[in-house]
Amino acid sequence: MALRQSGPWTYGALANHIWSFAGEDDRSDVNSTFLQPFLSYTTPSAWTFTLNSEATYDWTSDE
């Protein structure tokens, strides 16, 4: 996770990547990335507005 706060703004991203490198031969390989960027703004009256998204990618998928 990377996060930055500057005045009323908060922004950053949560990211991870998992992969298999050992284990049973009859199990599928795992090689997957997850990314979740975010942005929020807090008003002087303490209302917070947030924009958030998620993306995943399977690096081993044939499709």
mmJSON file of the N, C-alpha and C atoms, coordinates in Angstrom:
{"data_MODEL":{"atom_site":{
"group_PDB":["ATOM","ATOM","ATOM","ATOM","ATOM","ATOM","ATOM","ATOM","ATOM","ATOM","ATOM","ATOM","ATOM","ATOM","ATOM","ATOM","ATOM","ATOM","ATOM","ATOM","ATOM","ATOM","ATOM","ATOM","ATOM","ATOM","ATOM","ATOM","ATOM","ATOM","ATOM","ATOM","ATOM","ATOM","ATOM","ATOM","ATOM","ATOM","ATOM","ATOM","ATOM","ATOM","ATOM","ATOM","ATOM","ATOM","ATOM","ATOM","ATOM","ATOM","ATOM","ATOM","ATOM","ATOM","ATOM","ATOM","ATOM","ATOM","ATOM","ATOM","ATOM","ATOM","ATOM","ATOM","ATOM","ATOM","ATOM","ATOM","ATOM","ATOM","ATOM","ATOM","ATOM","ATOM","ATOM","ATOM","ATOM","ATOM","ATOM","ATOM","ATOM","ATOM","ATOM","ATOM","ATOM","ATOM","ATOM","ATOM","ATOM","ATOM","ATOM","ATOM","ATOM","ATOM","ATOM","ATOM","ATOM","ATOM","ATOM","ATOM","ATOM","ATOM","ATOM","ATOM","ATOM","ATOM","ATOM","ATOM","ATOM","ATOM","ATOM","ATOM","ATOM","ATOM","ATOM","ATOM","ATOM","ATOM","ATOM","ATOM","ATOM","ATOM","ATOM","ATOM","ATOM","ATOM","ATOM","ATOM","ATOM","ATOM","ATOM","ATOM","ATOM","ATOM","ATOM","ATOM","ATOM","ATOM","ATOM","ATOM","ATOM","ATOM","ATOM","ATOM","ATOM","ATOM","ATOM","ATOM","ATOM","ATOM","ATOM","ATOM","ATOM","ATOM","ATOM","ATOM","ATOM","ATOM","ATOM","ATOM","ATOM","ATOM","ATOM","ATOM","ATOM","ATOM","ATOM","ATOM","ATOM","ATOM","ATOM","ATOM","ATOM","ATOM","ATOM","ATOM","ATOM","ATOM","ATOM","ATOM","ATOM","ATOM","ATOM","ATOM","ATOM","ATOM","ATOM","ATOM","ATOM"],
"id":[1,2,3,4,5,6,7,8,9,10,11,12,13,14,15,16,17,18,19,20,21,22,23,24,25,26,27,28,29,30,31,32,33,34,35,36,37,38,39,40,41,42,43,44,45,46,47,48,49,50,51,52,53,54,55,56,57,58,59,60,61,62,63,64,65,66,67,68,69,70,71,72,73,74,75,76,77,78,79,80,81,82,83,84,85,86,87,88,89,90,91,92,93,94,95,96,97,98,99,100,101,102,103,104,105,106,107,108,109,110,111,112,113,114,115,116,117,118,119,120,121,122,123,124,125,126,127,128,129,130,131,132,133,134,135,136,137,138,139,140,141,142,143,144,145,146,147,148,149,150,151,152,153,154,155,156,157,158,159,160,161,162,163,164,165,166,167,168,169,170,171,172,173,174,175,176,177,178,179,180,181,182,183,184,185,186,187,188,189],
"type_symbol":["N","C","C","N","C","C","N","C","C","N","C","C","N","C","C","N","C","C","N","C","C","N","C","C","N","C","C","N","C","C","N","C","C","N","C","C","N","C","C","N","C","C","N","C","C","N","C","C","N","C","C","N","C","C","N","C","C","N","C","C","N","C","C","N","C","C","N","C","C","N","C","C","N","C","C","N","C","C","N","C","C","N","C","C","N","C","C","N","C","C","N","C","C","N","C","C","N","C","C","N","C","C","N","C","C","N","C","C","N","C","C","N","C","C","N","C","C","N","C","C","N","C","C","N","C","C","N","C","C","N","C","C","N","C","C","N","C","C","N","C","C","N","C","C","N","C","C","N","C","C","N","C","C","N","C","C","N","C","C","N","C","C","N","C","C","N","C","C","N","C","C","N","C","C","N","C","C","N","C","C","N","C","C","N","C","C","N","C","C"],
"label_atom_id":["N","CA","C","N","CA","C","N","CA","C","N","CA","C","N","CA","C","N","CA","C","N","CA","C","N","CA","C","N","CA","C","N","CA","C","N","CA","C","N","CA","C","N","CA","C","N","CA","C","N","CA","C","N","CA","C","N","CA","C","N","CA","C","N","CA","C","N","CA","C","N","CA","C","N","CA","C","N","CA","C","N","CA","C","N","CA","C","N","CA","C","N","CA","C","N","CA","C","N","CA","C","N","CA","C","N","CA","C","N","CA","C","N","CA","C","N","CA","C","N","CA","C","N","CA","C","N","CA","C","N","CA","C","N","CA","C","N","CA","C","N","CA","C","N","CA","C","N","CA","C","N","CA","C","N","CA","C","N","CA","C","N","CA","C","N","CA","C","N","CA","C","N","CA","C","N","CA","C","N","CA","C","N","CA","C","N","CA","C","N","CA","C","N","CA","C","N","CA","C","N","CA","C","N","CA","C","N","CA","C","N","CA","C","N","CA","C","N","CA","C"],
"label_alt_id":[null,null,null,null,null,null,null,null,null,null,null,null,null,null,null,null,null,null,null,null,null,null,null,null,null,null,null,null,null,null,null,null,null,null,null,null,null,null,null,null,null,null,null,null,null,null,null,null,null,null,null,null,null,null,null,null,null,null,null,null,null,null,null,null,null,null,null,null,null,null,null,null,null,null,null,null,null,null,null,null,null,null,null,null,null,null,null,null,null,null,null,null,null,null,null,null,null,null,null,null,null,null,null,null,null,null,null,null,null,null,null,null,null,null,null,null,null,null,null,null,null,null,null,null,null,null,null,null,null,null,null,null,null,null,null,null,null,null,null,null,null,null,null,null,null,null,null,null,null,null,null,null,null,null,null,null,null,null,null,null,null,null,null,null,null,null,null,null,null,null,null,null,null,null,null,null,null,null,null,null,null,null,null,null,null,null,null,null,null],
"label_comp_id":["MET","MET","MET","ALA","ALA","ALA","LEU","LEU","LEU","ARG","ARG","ARG","GLN","GLN","GLN","SER","SER","SER","GLY","GLY","GLY","PRO","PRO","PRO","TRP","TRP","TRP","THR","THR","THR","TYR","TYR","TYR","GLY","GLY","GLY","ALA","ALA","ALA","LEU","LEU","LEU","ALA","ALA","ALA","ASN","ASN","ASN","HIS","HIS","HIS","ILE","ILE","ILE","TRP","TRP","TRP","SER","SER","SER","PHE","PHE","PHE","ALA","ALA","ALA","GLY","GLY","GLY","GLU","GLU","GLU","ASP","ASP","ASP","ASP","ASP","ASP","ARG","ARG","ARG","SER","SER","SER","ASP","ASP","ASP","VAL","VAL","VAL","ASN","ASN","ASN","SER","SER","SER","THR","THR","THR","PHE","PHE","PHE","LEU","LEU","LEU","GLN","GLN","GLN","PRO","PRO","PRO","PHE","PHE","PHE","LEU","LEU","LEU","SER","SER","SER","TYR","TYR","TYR","THR","THR","THR","THR","THR","THR","PRO","PRO","PRO","SER","SER","SER","ALA","ALA","ALA","TRP","TRP","TRP","THR","THR","THR","PHE","PHE","PHE","THR","THR","THR","LEU","LEU","LEU","ASN","ASN","ASN","SER","SER","SER","GLU","GLU","GLU","ALA","ALA","ALA","THR","THR","THR","TYR","TYR","TYR","ASP","ASP","ASP","TRP","TRP","TRP","THR","THR","THR","SER","SER","SER","ASP","ASP","ASP","GLU","GLU","GLU"],
"label_asym_id":["A","A","A","A","A","A","A","A","A","A","A","A","A","A","A","A","A","A","A","A","A","A","A","A","A","A","A","A","A","A","A","A","A","A","A","A","A","A","A","A","A","A","A","A","A","A","A","A","A","A","A","A","A","A","A","A","A","A","A","A","A","A","A","A","A","A","A","A","A","A","A","A","A","A","A","A","A","A","A","A","A","A","A","A","A","A","A","A","A","A","A","A","A","A","A","A","A","A","A","A","A","A","A","A","A","A","A","A","A","A","A","A","A","A","A","A","A","A","A","A","A","A","A","A","A","A","A","A","A","A","A","A","A","A","A","A","A","A","A","A","A","A","A","A","A","A","A","A","A","A","A","A","A","A","A","A","A","A","A","A","A","A","A","A","A","A","A","A","A","A","A","A","A","A","A","A","A","A","A","A","A","A","A","A","A","A","A","A","A"],
"label_entity_id":["1","1","1","1","1","1","1","1","1","1","1","1","1","1","1","1","1","1","1","1","1","1","1","1","1","1","1","1","1","1","1","1","1","1","1","1","1","1","1","1","1","1","1","1","1","1","1","1","1","1","1","1","1","1","1","1","1","1","1","1","1","1","1","1","1","1","1","1","1","1","1","1","1","1","1","1","1","1","1","1","1","1","1","1","1","1","1","1","1","1","1","1","1","1","1","1","1","1","1","1","1","1","1","1","1","1","1","1","1","1","1","1","1","1","1","1","1","1","1","1","1","1","1","1","1","1","1","1","1","1","1","1","1","1","1","1","1","1","1","1","1","1","1","1","1","1","1","1","1","1","1","1","1","1","1","1","1","1","1","1","1","1","1","1","1","1","1","1","1","1","1","1","1","1","1","1","1","1","1","1","1","1","1","1","1","1","1","1","1"],
"label_seq_id":[1,1,1,2,2,2,3,3,3,4,4,4,5,5,5,6,6,6,7,7,7,8,8,8,9,9,9,10,10,10,11,11,11,12,12,12,13,13,13,14,14,14,15,15,15,16,16,16,17,17,17,18,18,18,19,19,19,20,20,20,21,21,21,22,22,22,23,23,23,24,24,24,25,25,25,26,26,26,27,27,27,28,28,28,29,29,29,30,30,30,31,31,31,32,32,32,33,33,33,34,34,34,35,35,35,36,36,36,37,37,37,38,38,38,39,39,39,40,40,40,41,41,41,42,42,42,43,43,43,44,44,44,45,45,45,46,46,46,47,47,47,48,48,48,49,49,49,50,50,50,51,51,51,52,52,52,53,53,53,54,54,54,55,55,55,56,56,56,57,57,57,58,58,58,59,59,59,60,60,60,61,61,61,62,62,62,63,63,63],
"pdbx_PDB_ins_code":[null,null,null,null,null,null,null,null,null,null,null,null,null,null,null,null,null,null,null,null,null,null,null,null,null,null,null,null,null,null,null,null,null,null,null,null,null,null,null,null,null,null,null,null,null,null,null,null,null,null,null,null,null,null,null,null,null,null,null,null,null,null,null,null,null,null,null,null,null,null,null,null,null,null,null,null,null,null,null,null,null,null,null,null,null,null,null,null,null,null,null,null,null,null,null,null,null,null,null,null,null,null,null,null,null,null,null,null,null,null,null,null,null,null,null,null,null,null,null,null,null,null,null,null,null,null,null,null,null,null,null,null,null,null,null,null,null,null,null,null,null,null,null,null,null,null,null,null,null,null,null,null,null,null,null,null,null,null,null,null,null,null,null,null,null,null,null,null,null,null,null,null,null,null,null,null,null,null,null,null,null,null,null,null,null,null,null,null,null],
"Cartn_x":[0.842,0.0,0.889,0.499,1.141,0.043,0.308,-0.709,-0.054,-0.752,-0.251,-1.415,-1.204,-2.198,-1.606,-2.36,-1.929,-3.133,-3.201,-4.367,-5.608,-6.657,-7.898,-7.881,-6.795,-6.718,-5.977,-6.497,-5.818,-5.851,-4.71,-4.673,-3.582,-3.755,-2.779,-3.307,-2.676,-3.074,-2.696,-3.51,-3.24,-2.95,-1.852,-1.488,-0.906,-1.154,-0.471,-0.37,0.548,0.755,1.038,0.325,0.559,0.903,1.779,2.147,2.574,2.45,2.882,4.27,5.074,6.408,6.775,5.921,6.163,4.814,4.824,3.589,3.273,2.074,1.619,1.534,1.982,1.944,0.529,-0.428,-1.788,-2.608,-2.03,-2.737,-2.393,-3.346,-3.135,-2.103,-1.333,-0.414,-1.207,-0.658,-1.271,-0.291,-0.783,0.02,-0.958,-1.272,-2.365,-1.954,-2.408,-2.137,-3.449,-3.418,-4.569,-4.116,-4.909,-4.592,-5.861,-5.768,-6.908,-6.462,-6.559,-6.239,-7.413,-7.108,-8.167,-7.804,-8.834,-8.701,-9.851,-9.566,-10.649,-10.374,-11.451,-11.392,-12.311,-11.812,-12.602,-12.852,-14.116,-14.497,-14.24,-14.229,-14.055,-15.142,-16.324,-17.394,-17.387,-16.299,-16.044,-16.804,-17.321,-17.859,-16.683,-16.709,-15.638,-16.222,-15.601,-15.988,-14.841,-15.169,-14.146,-14.395,-13.295,-13.309,-12.387,-12.882,-12.161,-12.44,-11.416,-11.578,-10.741,-11.075,-10.309,-10.04,-8.879,-8.558,-7.764,-8.053,-7.283,-6.864,-5.744,-5.279,-4.66,-5.107,-4.575,-3.566,-2.294,-1.22,-1.129,-1.771,-1.693,-2.913,-3.907,-5.125,-4.863,-5.497,-5.373,-6.349,-7.318,-8.374,-8.152],
"Cartn_y":[-1.164,0.0,1.229,2.196,3.505,4.534,5.493,6.465,7.819,8.854,10.22,11.11,11.945,12.923,14.311,15.162,16.524,17.444,18.149,18.991,18.13,18.485,17.704,16.449,16.232,15.117,13.931,12.739,11.482,10.634,10.098,9.283,8.229,7.166,6.089,4.859,3.729,2.473,1.301,0.295,-0.992,-1.964,-2.68,-3.6,-4.874,-5.984,-7.225,-8.132,-9.05,-10.023,-11.366,-12.394,-13.731,-14.688,-15.62,-16.605,-17.877,-18.964,-20.251,-20.562,-21.186,-21.558,-22.971,-23.598,-24.968,-25.592,-26.871,-27.533,-28.728,-29.201,-30.382,-30.092,-31.047,-30.877,-30.891,-31.499,-31.582,-30.322,-29.324,-28.065,-27.033,-26.157,-25.091,-24.088,-23.512,-22.438,-21.185,-20.384,-19.124,-18.008,-16.967,-15.803,-14.652,-13.91,-12.956,-11.628,-10.528,-9.18,-8.513,-7.754,-6.984,-5.54,-4.576,-3.161,-2.407,-1.585,-0.799,0.644,1.515,2.923,3.632,4.698,5.441,6.915,7.735,9.175,9.658,10.508,11.067,12.532,13.253,14.674,14.906,15.581,15.906,17.406,17.781,19.195,19.812,21.139,21.79,21.422,21.026,20.624,19.12,18.429,17.013,16.013,16.429,15.486,14.919,13.615,12.985,12.347,12.656,12.082,11.203,9.984,8.998,8.402,8.23,7.528,6.329,5.145,3.911,2.941,2.19,1.226,-0.014,-1.126,-2.363,-2.979,-3.603,-4.326,-5.577,-6.676,-7.905,-8.408,-9.117,-9.697,-11.055,-12.061,-13.416,-13.609,-13.656,-13.735,-15.107,-16.125,-17.467,-17.842,-16.983,-17.284,-17.31,-18.258,-18.369,-17.486,-16.916,-16.116,-14.653],
"Cartn_z":[0.0,0.0,0.0,-0.806,-0.816,-0.599,0.29,0.672,0.848,0.409,0.575,0.984,1.99,2.402,2.21,1.549,1.293,1.446,2.553,2.819,2.914,2.184,2.245,1.368,0.625,-0.325,0.285,0.032,0.349,-0.918,-1.305,-2.517,-2.387,-3.14,-3.107,-3.807,-3.488,-4.116,-3.221,-3.281,-2.653,-3.79,-3.703,-4.779,-4.189,-4.861,-4.497,-5.716,-5.618,-6.684,-6.014,-6.43,-5.884,-7.016,-6.721,-7.719,-7.021,-7.737,-7.206,-7.755,-6.933,-7.382,-6.954,-6.174,-5.728,-5.387,-5.123,-4.727,-5.6,-5.451,-6.176,-7.675,-8.493,-9.954,-10.529,-9.802,-10.321,-10.022,-9.373,-9.098,-10.174,-10.439,-11.429,-10.923,-11.863,-11.515,-11.154,-10.265,-9.86,-10.196,-10.869,-11.205,-11.429,-10.356,-10.388,-9.744,-10.347,-9.846,-9.463,-8.367,-7.898,-7.681,-8.15,-7.98,-7.594,-6.539,-6.083,-5.798,-6.808,-6.57,-5.886,-5.133,-4.457,-4.354,-4.227,-4.091,-3.229,-2.241,-1.441,-1.121,-0.934,-0.596,0.598,1.611,2.79,2.814,2.874,2.876,4.251,4.344,5.651,6.666,6.195,7.116,7.391,7.029,7.344,6.477,5.339,4.363,3.585,3.325,2.551,1.295,0.165,-1.121,-1.594,-1.998,-2.339,-3.714,-4.446,-5.724,-5.574,-5.942,-5.68,-6.833,-7.228,-8.303,-8.002,-8.626,-8.462,-9.831,-9.962,-11.193,-10.817,-11.5,-11.325,-12.698,-12.71,-13.963,-13.679,-14.416,-14.31,-15.438,-15.1,-16.092,-16.75,-16.188,-16.746,-17.578,-17.627,-18.359,-19.86,-20.549,-21.995,-22.734,-22.04,-22.691,-22.476],
"occupancy":[1.0,1.0,1.0,1.0,1.0,1.0,1.0,1.0,1.0,1.0,1.0,1.0,1.0,1.0,1.0,1.0,1.0,1.0,1.0,1.0,1.0,1.0,1.0,1.0,1.0,1.0,1.0,1.0,1.0,1.0,1.0,1.0,1.0,1.0,1.0,1.0,1.0,1.0,1.0,1.0,1.0,1.0,1.0,1.0,1.0,1.0,1.0,1.0,1.0,1.0,1.0,1.0,1.0,1.0,1.0,1.0,1.0,1.0,1.0,1.0,1.0,1.0,1.0,1.0,1.0,1.0,1.0,1.0,1.0,1.0,1.0,1.0,1.0,1.0,1.0,1.0,1.0,1.0,1.0,1.0,1.0,1.0,1.0,1.0,1.0,1.0,1.0,1.0,1.0,1.0,1.0,1.0,1.0,1.0,1.0,1.0,1.0,1.0,1.0,1.0,1.0,1.0,1.0,1.0,1.0,1.0,1.0,1.0,1.0,1.0,1.0,1.0,1.0,1.0,1.0,1.0,1.0,1.0,1.0,1.0,1.0,1.0,1.0,1.0,1.0,1.0,1.0,1.0,1.0,1.0,1.0,1.0,1.0,1.0,1.0,1.0,1.0,1.0,1.0,1.0,1.0,1.0,1.0,1.0,1.0,1.0,1.0,1.0,1.0,1.0,1.0,1.0,1.0,1.0,1.0,1.0,1.0,1.0,1.0,1.0,1.0,1.0,1.0,1.0,1.0,1.0,1.0,1.0,1.0,1.0,1.0,1.0,1.0,1.0,1.0,1.0,1.0,1.0,1.0,1.0,1.0,1.0,1.0,1.0,1.0,1.0,1.0,1.0,1.0],
"B_iso_or_equiv":[0.0,0.0,0.0,0.0,0.0,0.0,0.0,0.0,0.0,0.0,0.0,0.0,0.0,0.0,0.0,0.0,0.0,0.0,0.0,0.0,0.0,0.0,0.0,0.0,0.0,0.0,0.0,0.0,0.0,0.0,0.0,0.0,0.0,0.0,0.0,0.0,0.0,0.0,0.0,0.0,0.0,0.0,0.0,0.0,0.0,0.0,0.0,0.0,0.0,0.0,0.0,0.0,0.0,0.0,0.0,0.0,0.0,0.0,0.0,0.0,0.0,0.0,0.0,0.0,0.0,0.0,0.0,0.0,0.0,0.0,0.0,0.0,0.0,0.0,0.0,0.0,0.0,0.0,0.0,0.0,0.0,0.0,0.0,0.0,0.0,0.0,0.0,0.0,0.0,0.0,0.0,0.0,0.0,0.0,0.0,0.0,0.0,0.0,0.0,0.0,0.0,0.0,0.0,0.0,0.0,0.0,0.0,0.0,0.0,0.0,0.0,0.0,0.0,0.0,0.0,0.0,0.0,0.0,0.0,0.0,0.0,0.0,0.0,0.0,0.0,0.0,0.0,0.0,0.0,0.0,0.0,0.0,0.0,0.0,0.0,0.0,0.0,0.0,0.0,0.0,0.0,0.0,0.0,0.0,0.0,0.0,0.0,0.0,0.0,0.0,0.0,0.0,0.0,0.0,0.0,0.0,0.0,0.0,0.0,0.0,0.0,0.0,0.0,0.0,0.0,0.0,0.0,0.0,0.0,0.0,0.0,0.0,0.0,0.0,0.0,0.0,0.0,0.0,0.0,0.0,0.0,0.0,0.0,0.0,0.0,0.0,0.0,0.0,0.0],
"pdbx_formal_charge":[null,null,null,null,null,null,null,null,null,null,null,null,null,null,null,null,null,null,null,null,null,null,null,null,null,null,null,null,null,null,null,null,null,null,null,null,null,null,null,null,null,null,null,null,null,null,null,null,null,null,null,null,null,null,null,null,null,null,null,null,null,null,null,null,null,null,null,null,null,null,null,null,null,null,null,null,null,null,null,null,null,null,null,null,null,null,null,null,null,null,null,null,null,null,null,null,null,null,null,null,null,null,null,null,null,null,null,null,null,null,null,null,null,null,null,null,null,null,null,null,null,null,null,null,null,null,null,null,null,null,null,null,null,null,null,null,null,null,null,null,null,null,null,null,null,null,null,null,null,null,null,null,null,null,null,null,null,null,null,null,null,null,null,null,null,null,null,null,null,null,null,null,null,null,null,null,null,null,null,null,null,null,null,null,null,null,null,null,null],
"auth_seq_id":[1,1,1,2,2,2,3,3,3,4,4,4,5,5,5,6,6,6,7,7,7,8,8,8,9,9,9,10,10,10,11,11,11,12,12,12,13,13,13,14,14,14,15,15,15,16,16,16,17,17,17,18,18,18,19,19,19,20,20,20,21,21,21,22,22,22,23,23,23,24,24,24,25,25,25,26,26,26,27,27,27,28,28,28,29,29,29,30,30,30,31,31,31,32,32,32,33,33,33,34,34,34,35,35,35,36,36,36,37,37,37,38,38,38,39,39,39,40,40,40,41,41,41,42,42,42,43,43,43,44,44,44,45,45,45,46,46,46,47,47,47,48,48,48,49,49,49,50,50,50,51,51,51,52,52,52,53,53,53,54,54,54,55,55,55,56,56,56,57,57,57,58,58,58,59,59,59,60,60,60,61,61,61,62,62,62,63,63,63],
"auth_comp_id":["MET","MET","MET","ALA","ALA","ALA","LEU","LEU","LEU","ARG","ARG","ARG","GLN","GLN","GLN","SER","SER","SER","GLY","GLY","GLY","PRO","PRO","PRO","TRP","TRP","TRP","THR","THR","THR","TYR","TYR","TYR","GLY","GLY","GLY","ALA","ALA","ALA","LEU","LEU","LEU","ALA","ALA","ALA","ASN","ASN","ASN","HIS","HIS","HIS","ILE","ILE","ILE","TRP","TRP","TRP","SER","SER","SER","PHE","PHE","PHE","ALA","ALA","ALA","GLY","GLY","GLY","GLU","GLU","GLU","ASP","ASP","ASP","ASP","ASP","ASP","ARG","ARG","ARG","SER","SER","SER","ASP","ASP","ASP","VAL","VAL","VAL","ASN","ASN","ASN","SER","SER","SER","THR","THR","THR","PHE","PHE","PHE","LEU","LEU","LEU","GLN","GLN","GLN","PRO","PRO","PRO","PHE","PHE","PHE","LEU","LEU","LEU","SER","SER","SER","TYR","TYR","TYR","THR","THR","THR","THR","THR","THR","PRO","PRO","PRO","SER","SER","SER","ALA","ALA","ALA","TRP","TRP","TRP","THR","THR","THR","PHE","PHE","PHE","THR","THR","THR","LEU","LEU","LEU","ASN","ASN","ASN","SER","SER","SER","GLU","GLU","GLU","ALA","ALA","ALA","THR","THR","THR","TYR","TYR","TYR","ASP","ASP","ASP","TRP","TRP","TRP","THR","THR","THR","SER","SER","SER","ASP","ASP","ASP","GLU","GLU","GLU"],
"auth_asym_id":["A","A","A","A","A","A","A","A","A","A","A","A","A","A","A","A","A","A","A","A","A","A","A","A","A","A","A","A","A","A","A","A","A","A","A","A","A","A","A","A","A","A","A","A","A","A","A","A","A","A","A","A","A","A","A","A","A","A","A","A","A","A","A","A","A","A","A","A","A","A","A","A","A","A","A","A","A","A","A","A","A","A","A","A","A","A","A","A","A","A","A","A","A","A","A","A","A","A","A","A","A","A","A","A","A","A","A","A","A","A","A","A","A","A","A","A","A","A","A","A","A","A","A","A","A","A","A","A","A","A","A","A","A","A","A","A","A","A","A","A","A","A","A","A","A","A","A","A","A","A","A","A","A","A","A","A","A","A","A","A","A","A","A","A","A","A","A","A","A","A","A","A","A","A","A","A","A","A","A","A","A","A","A","A","A","A","A","A","A"],
"auth_atom_id":["N","CA","C","N","CA","C","N","CA","C","N","CA","C","N","CA","C","N","CA","C","N","CA","C","N","CA","C","N","CA","C","N","CA","C","N","CA","C","N","CA","C","N","CA","C","N","CA","C","N","CA","C","N","CA","C","N","CA","C","N","CA","C","N","CA","C","N","CA","C","N","CA","C","N","CA","C","N","CA","C","N","CA","C","N","CA","C","N","CA","C","N","CA","C","N","CA","C","N","CA","C","N","CA","C","N","CA","C","N","CA","C","N","CA","C","N","CA","C","N","CA","C","N","CA","C","N","CA","C","N","CA","C","N","CA","C","N","CA","C","N","CA","C","N","CA","C","N","CA","C","N","CA","C","N","CA","C","N","CA","C","N","CA","C","N","CA","C","N","CA","C","N","CA","C","N","CA","C","N","CA","C","N","CA","C","N","CA","C","N","CA","C","N","CA","C","N","CA","C","N","CA","C","N","CA","C","N","CA","C","N","CA","C","N","CA","C","N","CA","C"],
"pdbx_PDB_model_num":[1,1,1,1,1,1,1,1,1,1,1,1,1,1,1,1,1,1,1,1,1,1,1,1,1,1,1,1,1,1,1,1,1,1,1,1,1,1,1,1,1,1,1,1,1,1,1,1,1,1,1,1,1,1,1,1,1,1,1,1,1,1,1,1,1,1,1,1,1,1,1,1,1,1,1,1,1,1,1,1,1,1,1,1,1,1,1,1,1,1,1,1,1,1,1,1,1,1,1,1,1,1,1,1,1,1,1,1,1,1,1,1,1,1,1,1,1,1,1,1,1,1,1,1,1,1,1,1,1,1,1,1,1,1,1,1,1,1,1,1,1,1,1,1,1,1,1,1,1,1,1,1,1,1,1,1,1,1,1,1,1,1,1,1,1,1,1,1,1,1,1,1,1,1,1,1,1,1,1,1,1,1,1,1,1,1,1,1,1]
}}}
